[in-house]
Amino acid sequence: MKIADLYIRVSTDEQADKGYSQRDQEERLRKHCNSLNITIGNVIYEDHSAKTFERPEWKKYIYGLKRLRGFREGRFLLFTKWDRFSRNTSEAYQMISNLNKLNITPQAIEQPLDLRVPENKLLLAIYLSTPEVENDRRALNVTYGMRRAIKEGRMMGIAPYGYINRSKEDGRKYVAVKEPEASNIKWAFKQVAKGHLPTAVVLKEMNKREGRKLTKNSFMEALRNIAYTGRLLLKAYNDEEERIVEGKHEALISEDLFMKVQNILFRKSNQDAFLPAGRIINEERYPLRGLLLCPRCNKNLTASSAKGRSKHYFYYHCTVDCGFRHNSEIVNDLFVEELSKYSFNNGAEKVLKTILMQNLSAASNGINDERKVLKSKLTTIEQRIEKARDMFIEDKLDEEDFRSIKNKYKSEIEDLKLKLNTLKISRENNNTEQRINQALESITNISERYQNATTIDKRAIVGLIYPEKLIFDGESFQTTKVNSFINSIFLIKRELGNKKNRQRSELSSNVGLVTSTGFKPVTF
């Protein structure tokens, strides 16, 4: 008596198709076996795509056959049509060969073939290739449809964090803003754009807010997603070049803010990053952990506590071999005292404001000239690309060379556009004096501001003042660099202190251009 295993497969998108339902396939297969007096062996139910044979139930079936090494009894593997078996021609032929080696004969009851007859192999090729052609055509149609939708400004797929997929009454789909996630991602972009905190810290703080939480990878993808600016990226395809199109969804951030974040992400590993390297922890006792260097071996100082007879003691310390350590409370107090050197009074604030306004006025006069220079550079680069495109069309330039030229100038074009946009925004801002007042007010007493800040904000303040890590020798702090603006505040404060009884004849804007030499004796 003949024995047959029944293979019943549907894919997810075929579940709604009644002709492809598992019950219908099983009924037809069993009826076929009963009519031919075939004994039914295994019944395999599969709910998976037929693009490959990496299907869960199929792999179990093949594994079970291979375990029966001594099994040589011939049997059939029955399915309704060949597209139930596979929709990939090359893999189908390979699997048929493997089944034959296991003494298994695959057969479609609605498209029966006797492969011992050579001419039937032509029909088999048609049966196997037709589903693959259908898949390719369907995929091509979907690709064209999605690209057309993007060109029209429609966001495809699952809406990113801060948005949600919606449908109108007539069934048309659109993307709407979703709160509080939208506010969260706006806040995150603004924090990253400041350059004060690592993205990991921004993500951690954002996830503390209301709304859905994000993983690290999802957060980094969101920061690089241009959709938040109200635009969409249309990727290159065939002869079409990659380009940006205007979207129909609401923008959450400005283009300028998005470009600032991209620059921060691009240069986050550079030495001139705003925040010194170091592990970020939310331990109030150790705000300087990872930002201090050992004076003996120049390694990073870590921090921990030690239990005494009656209480715990907290230290910044180096490795066991080095042995350097110092009480964390004393170090923290000394650092606050160090910051107090940069505090200034109302007189210094007025001088700083005058200097800044003078420098701003001088810089504003040259903005138009700078814009002309940047526009000229941008036009020159675009003309070069256009010339290369013409040469490519005329077969005077290879496609690979043409793409190389485009990629070479791509980052330069983006940088020029960002600078032009920044100049445009700075020109449009009319509340410059008010913003300078707010900025000076926020740093009037930097030490007090540091004391009242959270651990994360304390580290941000340290990163803004000291671009490099500090060396603590047990009594004082040393660093090779200090923020030029903060250093200028100290110099102005010292000059005002030295000239209390003298009247200043002229305010020079050169003070604002003084560079730092650190905490060495030459500085002070």
Buried (B, 14 or more C-beta within 10 A) or exposed (E): EEBBBBBBBBBEEBEEEEEBBBEBBBEBBBEBBEEEEBEBBBEBEBBBBBBEBEBEBBEEBBEEBEEEEEEEEEBBBBBBBBBBBBBBBEBBBEBBEBBEEBEBBBBBBEBEBEBEEEEBEEBBEEBBBBBBEEBEEEEEEEEEEBBEBBEEBBBEEEBBBBBBEEEEEEEEEBBEBBEEBBBBBBBBBBBBBBBBBBBEBBBBBBBEEEBEEBEEEBBBEBBEBBBBBBBBEBEEEEEEEEEEEEBEBEBBBBBBBBBBBBBBBEEBEEEEBBBBBBEBBEBEBBBBBBBBBBBEEEEBBBBBBEEEEEEEEBBBBBBEEBEBBBEBEEBBEBBBEBBEBBBBEEEBBEBBBEBBBBBBEEEEEEEEEEBEEBEEBBEEBEEBBEEBBEBBEEEEBEEEEBBEBBEEBEEEBEBBBBBBBEBEEEEEEEEBEEEBEEEBEEBBBBBEBBEEBEBBBBBBBBBBBBBBBBBBEEEEBEBBBBBBBBBBBBBBBEEBEEEEEEEEEEEEBEBBEBEBBBBEEEEE
